[in-house]
Amino acid sequence: MNVKELEIEKQKIQDRINRIQEACSHPEDCVTYKAGSNTGNYDPSCDSYWRDYECSLCDKRWHESR
């Protein structure tokens, strides 16, 4: 098997993972999050807040700005 064939297999596996994660309902008891912020800027309008989420059921990780 060469690198190109491995890359094709890798993409197929990633596509399967993506479908599983998209189908997951991310039940509340399976999702954890960590809040983050970037505050104290010279211009307070540049301050930002976000949450990094992780679903233990499907291993999806995502980021939401607030």
matplotlib code that plots the C-alpha trace (Angstrom):
import matplotlib.pyplot as plt

x = [0.0, 1.4, 0.8, -1.9, -3.9, -3.5, -4.7, -7.8, -8.5, -7.9, -10.5, -13.0, -12.6, -12.8, -16.0, -17.5, -16.5, -18.1, -21.4, -21.4, -20.7, -23.4, -25.9, -25.1, -27.7, -24.9, -27.0, -26.5, -25.0, -22.4, -21.2, -18.7, -17.4, -14.7, -15.3, -12.6, -12.1, -9.7, -10.4, -8.5, -7.9, -7.2, -10.4, -13.1, -15.1, -12.3, -12.9, -14.1, -15.8, -16.2, -16.9, -15.0, -17.4, -16.7, -19.1, -17.9, -20.4, -19.0, -15.8, -16.8, -15.2, -16.5, -16.1, -18.8, -18.2, -20.4]
y = [0.0, 3.4, 6.8, 7.9, 4.7, 5.4, 9.0, 7.7, 5.2, 7.9, 10.2, 7.4, 6.8, 10.5, 10.7, 7.8, 9.6, 12.8, 11.0, 9.4, 12.7, 14.5, 11.9, 12.0, 13.9, 14.9, 14.1, 16.7, 14.2, 13.3, 16.8, 18.7, 22.2, 24.6, 28.3, 30.6, 34.3, 36.9, 40.0, 43.0, 44.4, 48.1, 48.3, 46.4, 45.8, 43.4, 41.2, 37.7, 34.8, 31.2, 27.6, 24.5, 21.5, 17.8, 14.9, 11.8, 9.7, 10.5, 12.3, 15.4, 18.7, 22.1, 25.7, 28.3, 32.1, 34.1]
z = [0.0, -0.9, 0.7, -1.8, -1.0, 2.7, 2.3, 0.5, 3.3, 5.9, 4.2, 4.1, 7.8, 8.5, 6.5, 8.6, 11.8, 10.6, 9.9, 13.3, 15.0, 13.0, 13.8, 17.6, 19.7, 22.1, 25.3, 28.0, 30.4, 27.8, 27.0, 29.0, 28.4, 29.5, 29.5, 28.1, 27.8, 26.5, 28.6, 29.9, 26.4, 26.0, 24.0, 26.0, 22.7, 21.8, 24.8, 23.9, 25.6, 24.4, 25.4, 24.2, 24.2, 24.1, 23.7, 25.4, 23.4, 19.9, 20.8, 18.9, 20.0, 19.1, 20.0, 20.4, 20.8, 23.1]

ax = plt.figure().add_subplot(projection="3d")
ax.plot(x, y, z, "-o")
ax.set_aspect("equal")
plt.show()
